[in-house]
Each structure stands twice: as C-alpha cells, then as structure tokens.
Amino acid sequence: MVLSEATLVLTWQPAEAELQVVKAGVTNHGRALAGNDARPVACFARQAGRLLGGAIGRLERGRLFVEYLWVEERRRGQGLGSRLLAALEEAAKEAGANSALLDTLLDDTAALYQRRGYAVLAQVPDYVPGFNRWILLKPLGPV
C-alpha cells in the first residue's frame, strides 16, 4: 500500500487537542513496548479544606516517578514539601517500588533532594539559559 504524501503544517500556536494527541501517542508507544503498569499516586496537604501543597507522581515498572512537588510560597521552608515527598515515597515503597526518580531546574532544590537521600544521575548545565537540569535517583530499599 502506498500512502500519499503528508502535508506539514508548522505553527507557533498549536491547538491543545493536537498537542495531547502527540503526547499520548509517544507515551502509549513507549508503554506498549515496556508494558503498561503505570498508576498515578498523589499526596495533598490541606488546611480547612484549602490546598497548601501536593506531590504528584506515578508508579511504573517498580519505580516512583515524582512529576510535581509544590508548596504554596508562604508555607515553604517549614518541612511540608519534605513530608509530602516522604509520604509519596513510602506509598510507592509499600506498592513495590524500589527507587524514586525526579528532576529539577533549581540548584537549591537539587541540594535539598540530595539531603533527602537522592543521588545525582545527571546534571545538564544551562539546560535552559540560567538554569541547570538535575536528574536524581533515590533507592527506596527492599520491600
């Protein structure tokens, strides 16, 4: 079967729906190759019903991928982020994960993760002008 030539359309304002199709296509292809056992996991900090922070990730193929960790600005520096991350790690460990992987563009945040037991796998200097990219891994120990 011969397919007709595709038309390329370059845009600086892509439609969100088309972005999602491409992202899902890449993700689904990779998971089809590796086996899809991904499950989301999240921990939220609330006070009087208001969201103060959260940690969001996924457990996949025995590893916790920490995708987002956020604490509202006025609550930072009080240990809430560490508590959220520890809760996510503990839940992942109980679910069978043997390691946790995360990345950041902030040098101070990378240092904080290192104090929490993460080791630097890679650092990309000036990944985005003015920011280094840090990729860190932490063993979660035997289950």
N, C-alpha and C positions, 0 to 999 in steps of 0.2 A: 504494500500500500504506500503510495506517495502522498505526503502531506503538502498542502500548499504553503507557500512562503508566509511567514508570520510578519505582521506589521509591528514595528517597535514604536512605542509612544513614551517619550521622556517627559516627566513632569516634576516641577518643584512643589506641586500641591496635590500629592496623591490622595485618592479617596481612602478613607479609613477602612471601608469594606474590602478594597483591593489589598491594602496592607495586611489585613487579617488573613486573607486567602493565602498570600505568600508565606507569612509567618507560620500558619497552620500547616501548609504544605511541607515546609522544611522540618518542622517539629514531628509531624506524622511520619515522614520518610525515615528520619533518624530513629524514631521509636519502633517502626516496623522492622528495621534492621537489628535493633538491640533487644527488642521485646518490650512491650509497654506495660510496666508495672507502676507507673508514676501515680502518686497520690498527694494531693495538697495537704499541707499542715500549716496551722497558724495559731498564734497566741496573741491576745489583745490585753491591754491594760486599760481598765475603765475606772472612773470615779464618778459616782452619782449619775451613771448612765453615759457620761461623756468619754469619748475615746482619747486616751492620753498617749498611746503608742501601740506599736504592734510589730511582730516578727512574722514574716510570711516566707514559706519555702515549699519544697516538695521532697518527698522521699522517693528515690528511684534507684533501682539496681543496687540496693544496700548502702546508698549514700544520701545524706541530707544535703540538699542544695538550698542554701539560705539566699533568697532572692531580694528581700527587702527587710530592713530593720529601721524603724523610725520611732522617735520620741519627740513629743512637742517641745519646742525650744525652751520654755521655762522649766521643764522637768529634766533637762539634760544635766549630766554630771552628778546625778543622785543615785545611780546604780540601777535605774529602771531598765535601761537598754540591756545591761548585763543579765538582769533577771529574765527578761523576755527571751534573750538568746539561750540562756541556760535551760529554760522551760522547753524551748523548741528542740534543743539537743537531747534532753532527757526523753522526750516523747519519741524522737527518732530512734534513740538507742533502744528503748523498750519495744519499738516496732521492728527492730532487727538491723538498723543502720550501724555500720562500723566506722563511718567517718562523716565529717561535715566539710563542705566546700563553700567558700564565699569570695566575693571580690569587692573592692572599694577603690575610689579615686582619691581618697583623703589619707595623707600620710599619718596624721594623728589617729585616725580611725584604725589604720593598719597596725599601728603600735598598740592600740587598745586590744585588738583581736589577738595579737601576739602575747599579750599579758594574760589572755584568757585561754592560752594553750594552742593557738593556731600557729602553724609554721608557714613561712613564705615559700610558695612554689615558684612564683614568678613575679617580677616587677618590670613593668614596661615604662621606662622614663618618658615623660612628656607625651603620654598616650593621647591626651587632649592638651593643647598648649596650656602649660601652667599646672597640670595635674598628672601624677604618676598613677598607673593602674597596678594594683596589688591583687594577686590571687593567692588565697591562703587555704590551708587544709588542717583539720584537726582530727586525730584519731578519737573515736568515741569508746574504744575498748571493746573487749569481748562481751557478748550478750549472754 
